[in-house]
Amino acid sequence: MSTPLLSLVIYLDQESKHLEDCLRDLQTFFTKFPLPYEVILMAEKGVTLSEKQAPIRIIHNKTRLGRAASLWQGLQAAQGHFLAVSSVEMTTPLGDLFRLLQYLMSEEKIDLYWGDRYAHKNSSFLKKESPRQKTEHLFNGILKEKFGALPADPLSDVVMIKQSALKKLTSTANIGKIKGWYLAPVLLRALKQQPLQMEQLPILDSGLTAPGFSLWKARWGLFKECLF
């Protein structure tokens, strides 16, 4: 199998009835826009999945790691030249991810594109007032004070990064122990130690919340992230 151009990392903390639909949608999309890709399914300990054929890879956690740590390990295992995080719920349309990829492929000096869910004023992310969204609105403001004005949407996990840039972050930044739901604060801590060339692009968010999301655990994790 040739080296994939794009790697998509998806976290699973339980069996999902939507997984096959998600993988089918990915196959259909990349049939219309053919490019070599891989999907890495990061499955928590105890999650049972049927065997998959390439370009899908399954990595089973030996212990329960949580979403952020699982996604980070999935990115480390990814083989693509460009890497991104997605979800079974496809909260961000594939078209938006593909647009981030196109921009990053065309910009030699840019290391990563960060998705901004606030740029689309008619986005479901802004219209819906679920507990998750209220929590993210609150902590986004606090994280911007901690990490600076960029990115405008600190808790967006929709990031398209070059493999070379991730290796630079991994080799130079002291990441520490990764906990919790959100990967974005991990990346922001690393970027504070090892700055990269970053740009932002508007993305859509459906407002859907993953079944495994725990509001109180997420709030507690973000509180500790902002405090220390």
N, C-alpha and C positions, 0 to 999 in steps of 0.2 A: 504494500500500500504506500502510495506517495505521501510526502509530508503534507498535511492539510494546510490550507490557507487560513481557515478560521476554526477556532475551538470554542464551543459553547459549553459552559459548565452549569449543571442543574442539580439542585439539592433536593433530596427526598428523605423526609423523616418518618414517612408512613407510606403504605401502598396507596397509590392514587388511581382512581378509575379514569382519570383524564390523561394518564401518561401516554397510552397508545395513540390517543387523538393528537397529543402534542407532537409525538415523534412522526406521525403521519403528516401533520401540517408542515413540519420541518422538511420532510422528504419532498412534499409537493412544492414548497417554496424554492428549494434548491434544484428542483427539476426545471423550474422556470428561469432561475438565475444560477446556472451551473457553475459551481466552483467546489474544489475539494474541501470538505469540512469534516469535523468530528463532533460528537456529542459525548460529554463525560457525565455520567450519572453518579453523583456522590450519594451513596445510600448509607443511612445510619445503621448501626448494629441492630439486628433484628428485623430489618426490612427485607422482605423476600421479593426478588424480581426474577422473572424468567430470563433465560439467556437471550442476548441480543447479538445481531450480526453487525459487522462494520457498516457504517462509520460510528457505531455506538459502542462506548466502553463503559463498563460498570466497575466502580471502585467501592468496595464495602469497608466502612470504618470498623476497625477492630474493637474500639470503644466508642461510646457516644461522645461526639465532639461538639455538636451544635452547628448551626448554619454557617456562621462566619468562618470558623476554623475549617469546616468541610469545603467551603468554596475556595478558601485560600489553598488548601491542599490540592483541590481539583485544578486550580490555575497552575500550580507547580508541576502537576503531572501532564498538563496540556502540551501538545506537540505543534500546534498551529503557529503560524507567523503572527497572527492577531488573535487576541483572546477576549472573551466577554462572558458575562453571567446572564443566564436566562432563568425561566421558571416554568413549571408545568402549566400554571395558569396563564402564561403568556401575557402578563400584565402590561408589558411593553410590546407593541406590534413588531413582528419580524422586519417589516419595512423600515422601521426606525433604527433597528440594529444594523440593517444592511446599509442604511445611509451613514451611520457612524463609521462603518467599515470602509465605505467608499471614500469618505473624507480622510480617514487615517491613511489609506493606501496612497492617496494623492499628495499628502503633505509629508515630505521627507523629514522636516525639522520638528514635527509634532510627535510626541511620545504617546499621548493618550487623549481621547475625547471623553468628557464627562457629561452625562445626560442631565438636562435641566427640566424637571417636571413643572416648574412654575412659569416657564416661558409661554406655554399655551394657555391662554386665559379661559378657554372653554373646555379645558381638560377635566375629565371625571375626577381626577385627583384633587382638583380645587373645588369642584362642585359638591362632592360627597363629603359628609362630615362624620366619617366613621371614627371610632376611638383610635384606630391605628393612625389615621391621617392627622387627627388632632395632636396626637403624640409627636408625630414627625414634624408638624408645623412648629410646635413648641421647641423641640430640641434642635431643629435646624437653625433657629435664631441663636441659640446658645453656642452651638458648634461653630457658627460663623464668627462669633466673637473670639472663640478659642483658636481657630485655624486661619482666620482672615476672610476677606470678602469672596475669595475664590476657593471652591466652586460655590455658586449661588444656591445649590441644592445639595448640601453635604451628605444627606442620608440616601441619596440616589445610588443604588447599586448598579445602575446602567452605565457601565464604563467599558470602553473599547481601548485596549492597551496592546502595544507591541510586545512581542515575546522578549525582545532585547531590552526593553524598558523594565519589564517585570524582573528579569534576571538582575538588572542593576539595582532595583529596589531590594531584592532578596539578599544580594551579596553585601550591601552597604548599610541597610537600615536595621536597627535593632527592633524587631517587631514585638518581641515579648510573647507572653501567653495570650492566645486569641480565644475570646469567649463571646457568647451572645448571638444575637440574630443578625446584626448588621455588619456587613463587610466594609462598608465605606469608611468608618472611623479608623479601621486598620490601615487602609490605604492612605488616609490623610496623615496619620502618624508617620508612616514611612516616607511620604512626600515631604514632610517637614524636615526630615533628616537628609533625604536625597531628592532635592527638587528636580522635577522633570518639566518638559515643555507640554503644557496642558491647555486645551481649548474646550469650550462648552458648546453644546448644540441642544435645541429644544427637542424633547421627546414626549410622547403621550404615555399616560398611565391609566389603566382601566379602573383603578380604585379597588380592585379585588384584593382580598387578604388571604394568604395561604392558610390552609387548615391547621398547620402546625404552629402558627404564630401565637405566642402567649403575650398578651398585652402587659401584664404585670412584670414578667421576666424581662421583656423588652425595655420597659420604662426603668426598671432597676439597673439594667445593663447600661443604658444611656446615661442615667444619673451618675454612675460610677465613671463612665467615660468622660463626662463633662467636669467631674470633680477632680480627677487626677491628671 
